[in-house]
Amino acid sequence: MKRYLSGILLLFISGYLQSQEVTLQAYAPNLVEVGEQFSLSFTLNAKPSEFKAPSIVDFDILAGPSTSSSTSIEVINGKVTQSQSYTYTYILVASKEGKYTIDPAEAVVGKERIRSNPITIEVVKTTSGNAASRASQPASRNVRETQTDDLPGDELFVTIELTRKSAYVGEPIEAVIKIYTRVSIMAFEDAKFPAFDGFWSQEIKSSPNVNFERANVNGKIYNAGVIRRYLLFPQKADKIEIDPFELVVVYQGHRSGPRSIFDEFFGGGFETYRKRLVSKPVSINIKKLPLPEPQGFTGAVGSFKIDASVDKNTLKANDAFTYRLKISGKGNLKLIGNPKLNFPSTFEVFDPKISENISVDEGNAMGSKTYEYVCIPRAGGNFSIEPAVFSYFDPDKESYITLKTSAISVAVSADSSSTGNVMVASFGKEDIKFIGKDIRFIKTSSSAFKSKSAFWVTSGYYQLLYILLIALFITFSYLFRRYRQRMQDVALVRTRRASNVAQKRLKMASQLLEQNNNAQFFEEIHKAIWGYVSDKLNIPLASLSLDNASEKLTQQGVDADRISTFRSIVETCEYARFAPMAEHSQMTDIYEKTFSLIEDLEDTLKRK
């Protein structure tokens, strides 16, 4: 039974291994010195039935090919994972300078014939000693530390390397801080990075460890490592000089003075040294952007595209919708200013919420920047939001490019719960009443008259009543005229009705609070406080903002604490309407603050 299960497992593993993609990779150093020995290896992840090495004519073969293999198989929760490799290794030596290419090797696995990648190796002339090799030697455990340093400057140094020597304002430049060494480095200390004055800089994420690779500098082989990388965006047109980079390096060197022949054999004869390295100054010429700047240019430099959208095209007056403008591409995305947009005059538009999704890599910044405008139409109708105009400077084409979005239509239906801004008083026929008749028919028949000493119309009571009626008529006419004037004064009407309208809104908000209706509660609170300030200060809603409302309240003698509370309520409502559900305690606190604030403002503004 065990043999049967083992056979099934082996068949399953064999099928799994054969289903993997077979690869053949070649490995060798990209830079060697004349006379230096190095290894060339070819590695497969499956056992080949045939392997054919390339023709090696530019290097001397000292040994090889030697073969080795390894296999690892794991079964975890029924899932089989495996890795295996077959490696063919040659030991070569370079005999002359130049840059040489080793052709791909070939192998046959099953019925498939595969090829490796070609290898290019640069050979440089021999220098005194193989310092690059010494730089990779492990440090001795028993070393003495000394401050003496007589290492030549070309054995160990740091640089600031820029991807270009000139650029336009806003055009990205990659700055790489590197170290070149021909000695064995043990540690870094007291690094002082440049401030990059005149640039907006952002560090490019890289490995926390310095990984060394071979590099040829003036015919010498160094181990070169990147310490840090930055992306720079110049902010002014000028010749800008970048401050030097400073670093203290602890490295290992041979002990000065006489040495024993056993020092090298037992790992002795070495000391540690400290050397302060300072990079050479680097300057770059920054050019001005051409004039004139086109419409819609807010400092964008690079290559971009834009898109505009709304979250809904049909809504009621006093309801909110979101207008989004997205700028995507690569360039100085973080430094782009807010676009200038034109909304209908009846729209109340709040400052945009800006979100960024930007990554820094490959010597540039790329991603997107989104502007979200919360808009509230205050009147019904069919509206068209004008196309957004966005211009940027393309440094590759050395010219401006202007982009436009499409116009966006928004249909707004009237809000039946809203009242108009103008109140008109009128009287109907039913308001006019006859209080008597002043014409009687003439009688043709004779009547019996009674004799009286005096007529009532000549009495003092009649004359007093007549005077009172005239006085009442004059008073009524005066009051009615003033009432009509007040009714025609829109600002006065709005001011007088501000508190009543706000109280109605707060009553509705109280009901929504009991129902725990988050979205509509904050909508009513926002309408209550925003509408009250608009009516009380006689500021049209289309032009009302936190800044001008706060300024007007200050002029009316409202103290700073109440103004701060007002701003806090408005901002909380604006974001709570489009944010996740708020807690009931937060809604209660906002309601109480709004109620108290409107009462305080009513008392303060009535005295003015």
Stockholm file with secondary structure:
# STOCKHOLM 1.0

chainA/1-608         MKRYLSGILLLFISGYLQSQEVTLQAYAPNLVEVGEQFSLSFTLNAKPSEFKAPSIVDFDILAGPSTSSSTSIEVINGKVTQSQSYTYTYILVASKEGKYTIDPAEAVVGKERIRSNPITIEVVKTTSGNAASRASQPASRNVRETQTDDLPGDELFVTIELTRKSAYVGEPIEAVIKIYTRVSIMAFEDAKFPAFDGFWSQEIKSSPNVNFERANVNGKIYNAGVIRRYLLFPQKADKIEIDPFELVVVYQGHRSGPRSIFDEFFGGGFETYRKRLVSKPVSINIKKLPLPEPQGFTGAVGSFKIDASVDKNTLKANDAFTYRLKISGKGNLKLIGNPKLNFPSTFEVFDPKISENISVDEGNAMGSKTYEYVCIPRAGGNFSIEPAVFSYFDPDKESYITLKTSAISVAVSADSSSTGNVMVASFGKEDIKFIGKDIRFIKTSSSAFKSKSAFWVTSGYYQLLYILLIALFITFSYLFRRYRQRMQDVALVRTRRASNVAQKRLKMASQLLEQNNNAQFFEEIHKAIWGYVSDKLNIPLASLSLDNASEKLTQQGVDADRISTFRSIVETCEYARFAPMAEHSQMTDIYEKTFSLIEDLEDTLKRK
#=GR chainA/1-608 SS CHHHHHHHHHHHHHHHHHHSCCCEEEECCSEEETTCEEEEEEEESSCCSEEECCCCCSEEEEEEEEEEEEEEEEEETTEEEEEEEEEEEEEEEECSCEEEEECCCEEEETTEEEECCCEEEEEECCCSSCHHHHHTSCCCSSCEECCCCCCCGGGEEEEEEESCSEEETTCCEEEEEEEEESSEEEEEEEEECCCCTTEEEEEECCCSSCCEEEEEETTEEEEEEEEEEEEEEECSSSEEEECCCEEEEEEEEECSSCCCTTTTTTTCSEEEEEEEEECCCEEEEEECCCSSCCTTEEEEEEEEEEEEEESCSEEETTCCEEEEEEEEEEECGGGCCCCCCCCCTTEEECCCEEEEEEEEETTEEEEEEEEEEEEEECSCEEEEECCCEEEEEETTTTEEEEEECCCEEEEEECCTTCCCSCCCCCCCGGGCCCCCCCCCCCCCSCCCCCCCSSCGGGSHHHHHHHHHHHHHHHHHHHHHHHHHHHHHCHHHHHHHHHHHHHHHHHHHHHHHHHTTCHHHHHHHHHHHHHHHHHHHHTCCGGGCCHHHHHHHHHHTTCCHHHHHHHHHHHHHHHHHTTSSCCCHHHHHHHHHHHHHHHHHHHHHHHTC
#=GC SS_cons         CHHHHHHHHHHHHHHHHHHSCCCEEEECCSEEETTCEEEEEEEESSCCSEEECCCCCSEEEEEEEEEEEEEEEEEETTEEEEEEEEEEEEEEEECSCEEEEECCCEEEETTEEEECCCEEEEEECCCSSCHHHHHTSCCCSSCEECCCCCCCGGGEEEEEEESCSEEETTCCEEEEEEEEESSEEEEEEEEECCCCTTEEEEEECCCSSCCEEEEEETTEEEEEEEEEEEEEEECSSSEEEECCCEEEEEEEEECSSCCCTTTTTTTCSEEEEEEEEECCCEEEEEECCCSSCCTTEEEEEEEEEEEEEESCSEEETTCCEEEEEEEEEEECGGGCCCCCCCCCTTEEECCCEEEEEEEEETTEEEEEEEEEEEEEECSCEEEEECCCEEEEEETTTTEEEEEECCCEEEEEECCTTCCCSCCCCCCCGGGCCCCCCCCCCCCCSCCCCCCCSSCGGGSHHHHHHHHHHHHHHHHHHHHHHHHHHHHHCHHHHHHHHHHHHHHHHHHHHHHHHHTTCHHHHHHHHHHHHHHHHHHHHTCCGGGCCHHHHHHHHHHTTCCHHHHHHHHHHHHHHHHHTTSSCCCHHHHHHHHHHHHHHHHHHHHHHHTC
//
